Amino acid sequence: MRGDGAAKDEIETSDHSLAPAAEAYVSAEASAHESAVHEAAVHEVAAHGVAVNEAPVHEASVGDSGSSPLDRLPAARSPLSKPYTWLSIGMFATIFLAAFEAMAVTTIMPLVVEDLDGVSLFALAFAVPLAAGIIGMVLAGNWTDRSGPLPSLITAAVLFVVGLVIAGTATDMTTFIIGRFVHGLSGAAVIVPLYVIVARAYPEALRARVFAGFAAAWVIPSIVGPALAGVVAEAFSWHWVFLGVIVIVVPAAAMMVPPILRVRDLVQGDASVPWSLGRVGWAVLTAAAALVVSLSKELDDPWRWVAAGAGIVVAAVAARPLLPPGTLHAARGMPATVAVKFVVAGAFFGSEVYLPYLFIEHYDMSPSLAGVVLTGAGITWAAASWLQGRLTDSISDTRAVQIGVCTLVIALAVVLVVAWLMLSPVIAFVAWALAGGSMGFMYPRFSVSVLAQSRRDEQGFNSAALTISESLGASIALAVTALVSASFGADAFTADFAVTLGIAIVAMLIASRVRPPARLAG
């Protein structure tokens, strides 16, 4: 994938969480149509989000004449040129709104749990949509393969709105978490058909620009979303952070329908593709096990630890068919790459959700000011991702991951010290900006490394495994930190950051195993 040249350089920016999974799953399930869509770097989980790090590779079916069905469409110089104008705007707006919602929730969650008397369920409110997203991605990808993107897109958009309504009107924490589950499930499902549309309906010359637009649609919310959400919550209510998104989601989704209908012969599904019930079943079991770990803190000792341990074991067993062989013991090469991303996601996202909470609770900051820490990380993530894209010839994938992990360990150690000694929050702001840069520097290389080691018929499955591991890692880490918080009480923030620092150190110890075996390195 390093030979993508200018196209690759154009779109290697930042990486945040669901869209890469969607794209990768589409690549796997759409192989019958000879379509491979590579993982886009968008941040994510934990749930967050996403930006494109790798140019998609797509080989349209070609007849004997050597012409593609895309040749029947008028030539266009940009995604905003006819006949793609409204389709592109609708997709960019949808990605933007999904990204804004993901970034905004982290800022306002302390207000939500306080208002709904659900402080004990703080971590679960983040873990639920992550777990649901694993299921949503698999379901939507399979359905899109069978019926084309339109049915799953419309259904997912409707469910996304339903989830926002449930969360935005919730008067108790249980209802709020149900809403989080629904729009977590549908948020992943919305992204899947969008990547199919890009792979099948846009000419190759435009795809890099479309994915660059998706990248920008994630970077901007990373910069303005947290502060804006804080302002809205302070001026009106946290409810409007959810309900306000609906006003734009509906027209954004509606404007895509007519253009999709005009190219439906290019994006139609194949009814002969079977339902992947086994894969769906494993995804459901994986998500359920992750949620059991999150809920274990509600039990008494020692049962909470028994339930958490059992949940982690079940999650590992259930996820095994969704991951490359050898992932659970970090076998050198691709399995270790997936394993390191699992650990790194847990360390970063497991810390990120607590930072605004720390600033609001212990430093009496407003939500808008506390959200600035996420803005700083979003900027450095994008900048570091751009930088690593210019260093592909001088820094190997393995070295980039090692540099990123070591930098993340340093940043998390500083955050831990700040929480422990109650030092100036400015130090934590700077440290978290460094953490964002570390993620931006290494995240694109996970995709590059995996794709470089994958056969064509494995690219989709292996790329999807990267984001499944990301969501699962973040979900498990959030559950473990919640469990530890329940045991430490007043020192909860210090304990949480100690846990995530320990997780990051594990990633540092196994980062060298990302290097492919000698037989593949050449």
C-alpha positions as CSV (number, residue, x, y, z in Angstrom):
1,M,0.0,0.0,0.0
2,R,3.0,2.3,0.2
3,G,3.0,2.7,-3.6
4,D,-0.2,4.7,-3.5
5,G,1.9,7.9,-3.9
6,A,0.0,11.1,-4.1
7,A,-3.4,9.6,-3.5
8,K,-2.2,8.0,-0.3
9,D,-0.5,11.2,0.8
10,E,-3.7,13.2,0.1
11,I,-5.8,11.3,2.5
12,E,-3.6,10.2,5.4
13,T,-4.8,12.5,8.1
14,S,-6.4,11.4,11.4
15,D,-8.1,8.3,12.5
16,H,-11.2,7.9,14.7
17,S,-13.3,4.8,15.2
18,L,-16.3,3.3,13.4
19,A,-15.9,4.1,9.7
20,P,-12.8,2.0,9.4
21,A,-14.7,-1.1,10.6
22,A,-17.5,-0.4,8.2
23,E,-15.1,0.0,5.3
24,A,-13.2,-3.1,6.1
25,Y,-16.3,-5.2,6.6
26,V,-17.6,-4.1,3.3
27,S,-14.4,-5.1,1.7
28,A,-14.7,-8.6,3.1
29,E,-18.4,-9.2,2.4
30,A,-18.3,-7.5,-1.0
31,S,-15.6,-9.7,-2.5
32,A,-18.2,-11.4,-4.6
33,H,-18.5,-8.0,-6.4
34,E,-14.7,-7.7,-6.6
35,S,-14.7,-4.7,-4.4
36,A,-12.1,-4.1,-1.7
37,V,-12.4,-1.0,0.4
38,H,-9.5,-0.5,2.7
39,E,-9.7,0.7,6.3
40,A,-10.1,4.5,6.6
41,A,-8.4,6.1,9.5
42,V,-11.2,7.8,11.4
43,H,-10.8,7.9,15.8
44,E,-12.3,7.0,17.1
45,V,-14.4,4.3,20.3
46,A,-14.5,4.2,21.9
47,A,-15.6,4.9,20.4
48,H,-14.9,7.9,18.5
49,G,-14.0,8.3,15.7
50,V,-12.5,8.3,12.3
51,A,-10.5,9.7,9.5
52,V,-9.0,8.2,6.4
53,N,-5.5,6.8,6.5
54,E,-5.4,4.6,3.5
55,A,-6.5,5.1,-0.1
56,P,-9.2,2.6,-1.0
57,V,-8.5,0.0,-3.6
58,H,-11.4,-0.9,-5.9
59,E,-11.5,-3.0,-9.0
60,A,-14.8,-2.6,-10.7
61,S,-16.1,-5.5,-12.7
62,V,-15.0,-5.2,-16.2
63,G,-16.5,-6.7,-19.2
64,D,-14.9,-8.1,-22.3
65,S,-14.7,-4.6,-23.8
66,G,-12.6,-3.5,-20.8
67,S,-15.0,-0.8,-19.8
68,S,-16.4,-0.3,-16.3
69,P,-20.1,0.4,-15.5
70,L,-18.8,3.6,-14.0
71,D,-17.8,4.8,-17.5
72,R,-21.5,5.4,-18.2
73,L,-21.5,8.2,-15.7
74,P,-20.5,11.7,-16.8
75,A,-16.9,12.7,-16.0
76,A,-16.6,14.8,-12.8
77,R,-13.7,16.7,-11.5
78,S,-14.6,16.6,-7.8
79,P,-17.1,14.8,-5.5
80,L,-19.1,18.0,-5.4
81,S,-19.5,18.1,-9.2
82,K,-22.6,16.7,-11.0
83,P,-23.9,14.0,-10.7
84,Y,-22.4,13.5,-7.3
85,T,-23.1,16.9,-5.7
86,W,-26.0,16.0,-3.4
87,L,-24.9,12.5,-2.7
88,S,-21.4,13.7,-1.6
89,I,-22.9,16.5,0.5
90,G,-25.3,14.1,2.2
91,M,-22.6,11.6,3.0
92,F,-20.2,14.3,4.3
93,A,-23.0,15.7,6.5
94,T,-23.9,12.3,7.9
95,I,-20.2,11.6,8.8
96,F,-19.9,15.0,10.3
97,L,-22.9,14.5,12.5
98,A,-21.9,11.1,13.6
99,A,-18.5,12.4,14.5
100,F,-19.9,15.4,16.3
101,E,-22.2,13.2,18.4
102,A,-19.3,10.9,19.3
103,M,-17.0,13.7,20.4
104,A,-19.7,15.8,22.1
105,V,-20.9,12.9,24.3
106,T,-17.5,12.7,26.0
107,T,-17.7,16.3,27.0
108,I,-21.3,16.3,28.4
109,M,-21.4,12.8,30.0
110,P,-20.4,14.2,33.5
111,L,-23.5,16.4,33.3
112,V,-25.7,13.6,32.1
113,V,-24.8,11.1,34.9
114,E,-25.1,13.8,37.5
115,D,-28.6,14.9,36.2
116,L,-29.8,11.3,35.9
117,D,-28.2,10.1,39.1
118,G,-26.2,7.6,37.2
119,V,-22.6,8.2,38.2
120,S,-22.1,4.5,38.8
121,L,-23.0,3.8,35.2
122,F,-20.6,6.4,33.7
123,A,-18.3,3.9,32.0
124,L,-21.2,1.7,30.9
125,A,-22.7,4.6,29.0
126,F,-19.6,4.6,26.8
127,A,-19.1,0.8,26.7
128,V,-22.6,0.1,25.4
129,P,-22.4,1.9,22.1
130,L,-19.0,0.4,21.4
131,A,-20.3,-3.1,22.0
132,A,-23.4,-2.4,20.0
133,G,-21.3,-1.1,17.1
134,I,-19.6,-4.5,16.6
135,I,-23.1,-6.0,16.0
136,G,-24.3,-3.1,13.9
137,M,-21.2,-3.3,11.6
138,V,-21.6,-7.0,10.9
139,L,-25.4,-6.9,10.4
140,A,-25.3,-3.8,8.1
141,G,-22.4,-5.2,6.0
142,N,-24.2,-8.5,5.4
143,W,-27.5,-6.8,4.6
144,T,-25.8,-4.3,2.2
145,D,-24.1,-7.1,0.3
146,R,-27.5,-8.8,-0.1
147,S,-29.7,-5.9,-0.9
148,G,-27.5,-2.9,-1.7
149,P,-26.8,0.1,0.5
150,L,-30.2,1.8,0.4
151,P,-32.3,-0.5,2.7
152,S,-29.7,-0.7,5.4
153,L,-28.8,3.0,5.1
154,I,-32.4,4.1,5.6
155,T,-33.0,1.6,8.4
156,A,-29.9,2.7,10.2
157,A,-30.6,6.4,9.8
158,V,-34.1,5.9,11.2
159,L,-32.7,3.9,14.2
160,F,-30.0,6.5,14.7
161,V,-32.7,9.2,15.1
162,V,-34.7,6.9,17.4
163,G,-31.6,6.4,19.5
164,L,-31.0,10.2,19.7
165,V,-34.6,10.7,20.7
166,I,-34.4,8.1,23.4
167,A,-31.1,9.5,24.8
168,G,-32.1,13.1,24.4
169,T,-35.4,12.7,26.2
170,A,-34.2,10.3,28.9
171,T,-35.3,11.1,32.5
172,D,-33.4,8.1,34.0
173,M,-30.1,6.5,33.3
174,T,-31.5,3.2,32.2
175,T,-33.5,4.9,29.4
176,F,-30.4,6.9,28.4
177,I,-28.3,3.8,28.1
178,I,-30.9,2.1,25.9
179,G,-30.7,5.2,23.7
180,R,-27.0,4.8,23.6
181,F,-27.3,1.2,22.6
182,V,-29.7,2.0,19.7
183,H,-27.6,4.8,18.2
184,G,-24.4,2.9,18.8
185,L,-25.9,0.0,16.9
186,S,-27.2,2.2,14.1
187,G,-24.1,4.5,14.0
188,A,-21.9,1.7,12.9
189,A,-24.6,0.5,10.5
190,V,-25.0,4.0,8.9
191,I,-21.3,4.1,8.0
192,V,-21.2,0.7,6.3
193,P,-23.5,1.5,3.3
194,L,-21.7,4.8,2.8
195,Y,-18.4,3.1,2.1
196,V,-20.1,0.6,-0.2
197,I,-21.5,3.6,-2.2
198,V,-18.1,5.2,-2.5
199,A,-16.5,1.9,-3.6
200,R,-19.2,1.1,-6.2
201,A,-20.7,4.4,-7.4
202,Y,-17.7,6.8,-7.6
203,P,-15.0,6.6,-10.3
204,E,-11.6,5.7,-9.1
205,A,-10.2,9.2,-9.7
206,L,-12.7,10.6,-7.2
207,R,-12.5,8.1,-4.4
208,A,-9.5,9.5,-2.7
209,R,-11.2,12.9,-2.6
210,V,-14.4,11.4,-1.2
211,F,-12.4,9.7,1.6
212,A,-10.5,12.9,2.2
213,G,-13.8,14.6,2.7
214,F,-14.8,11.9,5.2
215,A,-11.5,12.6,7.0
216,A,-12.2,16.3,7.2
217,A,-15.7,15.6,8.4
218,W,-14.1,13.9,11.5
219,V,-11.3,16.3,12.1
220,I,-13.6,19.4,12.3
221,P,-15.9,17.9,15.0
222,S,-12.8,16.8,16.9
223,I,-11.7,20.4,17.0
224,V,-15.0,22.2,17.6
225,G,-17.4,19.5,18.8
226,P,-16.3,19.2,22.5
227,A,-16.4,23.0,23.2
228,L,-19.6,23.5,21.2
229,A,-21.3,20.7,23.1
230,G,-20.3,22.2,26.4
231,V,-21.7,25.6,25.3
232,V,-25.0,24.1,24.3
233,A,-25.2,22.1,27.5
234,E,-24.5,25.2,29.6
235,A,-26.8,27.5,27.7
236,F,-29.7,25.2,27.3
237,S,-29.4,21.5,28.4
238,W,-27.4,18.4,27.6
239,H,-30.6,17.0,26.1
240,W,-30.2,19.4,23.1
241,V,-26.8,18.0,22.3
242,F,-28.6,14.9,21.2
243,L,-31.9,16.4,20.0
244,G,-30.2,19.1,18.0
245,V,-28.4,16.6,15.8
246,I,-31.7,15.2,14.6
247,V,-32.7,18.5,12.9
248,I,-29.8,18.0,10.5
249,V,-29.6,14.1,10.3
250,V,-33.0,13.8,8.6
251,P,-32.4,16.2,5.7
252,A,-28.8,14.9,5.3
253,A,-30.0,11.3,4.9
254,A,-32.9,12.4,2.7
255,M,-30.8,14.2,0.2
256,M,-28.8,11.0,-0.5
257,V,-31.8,8.9,-1.5
258,P,-32.5,10.3,-5.0
259,P,-28.8,10.2,-6.1
260,I,-28.5,6.6,-4.9
261,L,-31.6,5.6,-6.8
262,R,-30.0,7.1,-10.0
263,V,-26.9,4.8,-9.6
264,R,-28.8,1.8,-8.1
265,D,-27.6,-0.5,-10.9
266,L,-24.0,0.2,-9.7
267,V,-24.7,-0.4,-6.0
268,Q,-27.3,-3.1,-6.1
269,G,-26.7,-6.1,-3.9
270,D,-26.6,-9.8,-4.6
271,A,-29.5,-11.8,-3.1
272,S,-27.4,-15.0,-3.5
273,V,-25.0,-13.8,-0.8
274,P,-26.0,-15.8,2.3
275,W,-26.7,-14.3,5.7
276,S,-23.5,-14.7,7.9
277,L,-25.5,-15.9,10.9
278,G,-22.4,-17.4,12.5
279,R,-20.4,-14.2,12.3
280,V,-23.4,-12.2,13.6
281,G,-23.8,-14.7,16.5
282,W,-20.1,-14.3,17.5
283,A,-20.4,-10.6,17.3
284,V,-23.5,-10.6,19.6
285,L,-21.7,-12.9,22.1
286,T,-18.6,-10.7,22.0
287,A,-20.7,-7.6,22.7
288,A,-22.7,-9.3,25.4
289,A,-19.6,-10.5,27.2
290,A,-18.1,-7.0,27.1
291,L,-21.3,-5.6,28.6
292,V,-21.2,-8.2,31.4
293,V,-17.7,-7.0,32.3
294,S,-19.1,-3.4,32.4
295,L,-22.0,-4.4,34.6
296,S,-19.9,-6.6,37.0
297,K,-19.1,-3.6,39.2
298,E,-22.6,-3.6,40.4
299,L,-22.1,-6.9,42.2
300,D,-20.6,-7.4,45.6
301,D,-17.1,-8.7,46.3
302,P,-15.8,-11.2,45.3
303,W,-18.5,-11.8,42.7
304,R,-17.8,-8.6,40.7
305,W,-14.3,-9.9,40.0
306,V,-15.5,-13.4,39.2
307,A,-18.1,-12.0,36.7
308,A,-15.6,-9.6,35.2
309,G,-13.0,-12.3,34.7
310,A,-15.6,-14.7,33.2
311,G,-16.8,-11.9,30.9
312,I,-13.3,-11.2,29.6
313,V,-12.7,-14.9,28.9
314,V,-16.0,-15.3,27.0
315,A,-15.3,-12.1,25.1
316,A,-11.9,-13.4,24.1
317,V,-13.3,-16.8,23.0
318,A,-16.2,-15.2,21.1
319,A,-14.0,-12.6,19.4
320,R,-11.5,-15.3,18.2
321,P,-13.4,-16.2,15.0
322,L,-13.6,-12.4,14.2
323,L,-9.8,-11.9,14.5
324,P,-6.8,-13.3,12.7
325,P,-5.4,-16.6,14.1
326,G,-2.8,-15.9,16.8
327,T,-4.2,-12.5,17.9
328,L,-4.8,-13.6,21.4
329,H,-1.2,-14.5,22.0
330,A,0.2,-11.6,19.8
331,A,1.8,-13.9,17.2
332,R,4.4,-11.9,15.3
333,G,3.2,-9.9,12.3
334,M,-0.4,-9.3,11.6
335,P,-1.9,-11.0,14.7
336,A,0.3,-8.8,16.9
337,T,-0.7,-5.7,15.0
338,V,-4.4,-6.4,15.7
339,A,-3.5,-7.2,19.4
340,V,-1.5,-4.0,19.8
341,K,-4.4,-1.9,18.5
342,F,-6.7,-3.7,20.9
343,V,-4.4,-2.7,23.8
344,V,-3.7,0.8,22.6
345,A,-7.4,1.6,22.1
346,G,-8.1,0.5,25.6
347,A,-5.3,2.7,27.0
348,F,-6.2,5.8,25.1
349,F,-10.0,5.7,25.1
350,G,-10.1,4.3,28.6
351,S,-8.3,7.5,29.7
352,E,-10.0,10.0,27.4
353,V,-13.5,9.6,28.8
354,Y,-12.3,10.5,32.3
355,L,-10.3,13.6,31.5
356,P,-13.2,16.1,31.1
357,Y,-14.8,14.4,34.1
358,L,-11.7,15.0,36.1
359,F,-11.5,18.7,35.1
360,I,-15.2,19.3,35.9
361,E,-15.2,17.4,39.3
362,H,-11.8,18.3,40.7
363,Y,-11.0,21.6,39.0
364,D,-14.5,23.1,38.8
365,M,-14.2,23.8,35.1
366,S,-17.2,24.4,32.8
367,P,-18.0,21.6,30.3
368,S,-16.9,23.8,27.4
369,L,-13.5,24.5,28.9
370,A,-13.0,20.9,30.0
371,G,-13.8,19.8,26.4
372,V,-10.8,21.8,25.1
373,V,-8.6,18.9,26.1
374,L,-10.3,16.8,23.5
375,T,-9.9,19.6,20.9
376,G,-6.2,19.7,21.5
377,A,-5.8,16.0,21.1
378,G,-7.9,16.1,17.9
379,I,-5.6,18.7,16.4
380,T,-2.4,16.8,17.3
381,W,-3.9,13.5,16.1
382,A,-4.5,15.1,12.7
383,A,-1.1,16.7,12.5
384,A,0.8,13.6,13.6
385,S,-1.2,11.5,11.1
386,W,-0.2,13.9,8.3
387,L,3.4,13.8,9.4
388,Q,3.7,10.0,9.5
389,G,2.2,10.0,6.0
390,R,5.3,11.9,4.8
391,L,7.7,9.6,6.6
392,T,6.6,6.2,5.2
393,D,10.0,5.8,3.4
394,S,12.1,6.6,6.4
395,I,10.1,5.1,9.3
396,S,8.8,1.5,9.1
397,D,5.4,0.6,10.3
398,T,6.9,-1.2,13.3
399,R,9.0,1.7,14.3
400,A,6.1,4.1,13.9
401,V,4.0,1.9,16.2
402,Q,6.8,1.7,18.7
403,I,7.3,5.5,18.7
404,G,3.6,6.0,19.1
405,V,3.2,3.6,22.0
406,C,6.2,4.9,23.9
407,T,4.9,8.4,23.5
408,L,1.5,7.4,24.7
409,V,3.0,5.8,27.8
410,I,4.8,9.0,28.7
411,A,1.7,11.1,28.2
412,L,-0.4,8.8,30.3
413,A,2.2,8.8,33.1
414,V,2.0,12.6,33.2
415,V,-1.8,12.5,33.3
416,L,-1.6,10.0,36.2
417,V,0.8,12.3,38.1
418,V,-1.5,15.3,37.5
419,A,-4.5,13.4,38.9
420,W,-2.5,12.0,41.8
421,L,-0.9,15.2,43.0
422,M,-3.6,17.6,41.7
423,L,-1.1,19.5,39.6
424,S,-2.0,22.3,37.2
425,P,-4.6,21.1,34.6
426,V,-2.5,22.8,32.0
427,I,0.1,20.0,32.4
428,A,-2.7,17.5,31.7
429,F,-3.8,19.5,28.6
430,V,-0.3,19.4,27.2
431,A,0.1,15.7,28.0
432,W,-3.2,14.8,26.4
433,A,-2.2,16.7,23.2
434,L,0.9,14.6,23.2
435,A,-1.3,11.5,23.6
436,G,-3.4,12.5,20.6
437,G,-0.2,13.0,18.5
438,S,1.0,9.5,19.5
439,M,-2.3,8.0,18.3
440,G,-2.2,9.9,15.1
441,F,1.4,8.8,14.4
442,M,0.8,5.1,14.9
443,Y,-2.9,4.5,14.0
444,P,-2.6,4.7,10.2
445,R,0.3,2.2,10.3
446,F,-1.9,-0.5,11.9
447,S,-3.9,-0.5,8.6
448,V,-0.9,-0.3,6.4
449,S,0.9,-3.1,8.2
450,V,-2.1,-5.4,8.2
451,L,-3.0,-4.8,4.5
452,A,0.6,-5.3,3.5
453,Q,0.6,-8.7,5.1
454,S,-2.8,-9.8,3.8
455,R,-3.8,-11.6,0.6
456,R,-6.5,-9.9,-1.4
457,D,-9.1,-12.3,-0.2
458,E,-8.1,-11.6,3.4
459,Q,-7.9,-7.8,3.3
460,G,-11.4,-7.1,4.3
461,F,-11.6,-9.6,7.1
462,N,-8.2,-8.5,8.6
463,S,-9.0,-4.8,8.3
464,A,-12.4,-5.4,10.0
465,A,-10.6,-7.2,12.7
466,L,-8.6,-4.1,13.4
467,T,-11.6,-2.1,14.3
468,I,-13.4,-4.9,16.1
469,S,-10.3,-5.1,18.3
470,E,-10.4,-1.4,18.8
471,S,-14.0,-1.3,19.9
472,L,-13.5,-4.4,22.1
473,G,-10.3,-3.0,23.6
474,A,-12.0,0.3,24.5
475,S,-15.1,-1.4,25.9
476,I,-13.1,-3.8,28.1
477,A,-10.8,-1.0,29.3
478,L,-13.8,1.2,30.3
479,A,-15.3,-1.8,32.1
480,V,-12.1,-2.5,34.0
481,T,-11.6,1.2,35.0
482,A,-15.2,1.3,36.2
483,L,-14.6,-1.8,38.3
484,V,-11.4,-0.3,39.8
485,S,-13.1,3.0,40.4
486,A,-15.8,1.3,42.5
487,S,-13.1,-0.1,44.7
488,F,-11.0,3.1,45.2
489,G,-13.8,5.6,45.8
490,A,-12.2,9.1,46.4
491,D,-9.0,8.1,44.5
492,A,-11.0,6.8,41.5
493,F,-9.4,9.1,38.9
494,T,-5.9,8.2,40.0
495,A,-6.8,4.5,40.0
496,D,-8.4,4.8,36.5
497,F,-5.3,6.4,35.0
498,A,-3.0,3.9,36.7
499,V,-5.0,1.1,35.0
500,T,-4.8,2.7,31.6
501,L,-1.1,3.4,32.0
502,G,-0.6,-0.3,32.8
503,I,-2.5,-1.2,29.7
504,A,-0.3,1.1,27.6
505,I,2.9,-0.5,29.1
506,V,1.6,-3.9,27.9
507,A,1.3,-2.4,24.4
508,M,4.9,-1.1,24.7
509,L,6.1,-4.6,25.6
510,I,4.6,-6.3,22.6
511,A,4.9,-3.4,20.0
512,S,8.1,-4.9,18.4
513,R,6.0,-8.0,17.5
514,V,4.2,-5.9,14.9
515,R,7.2,-6.5,12.6
516,P,6.3,-9.2,10.0
517,P,8.1,-12.6,10.1
518,A,11.2,-12.7,8.0
519,R,9.4,-14.8,5.3
520,L,6.9,-11.9,4.8
521,A,9.1,-8.9,5.4
522,G,10.7,-9.1,2.0
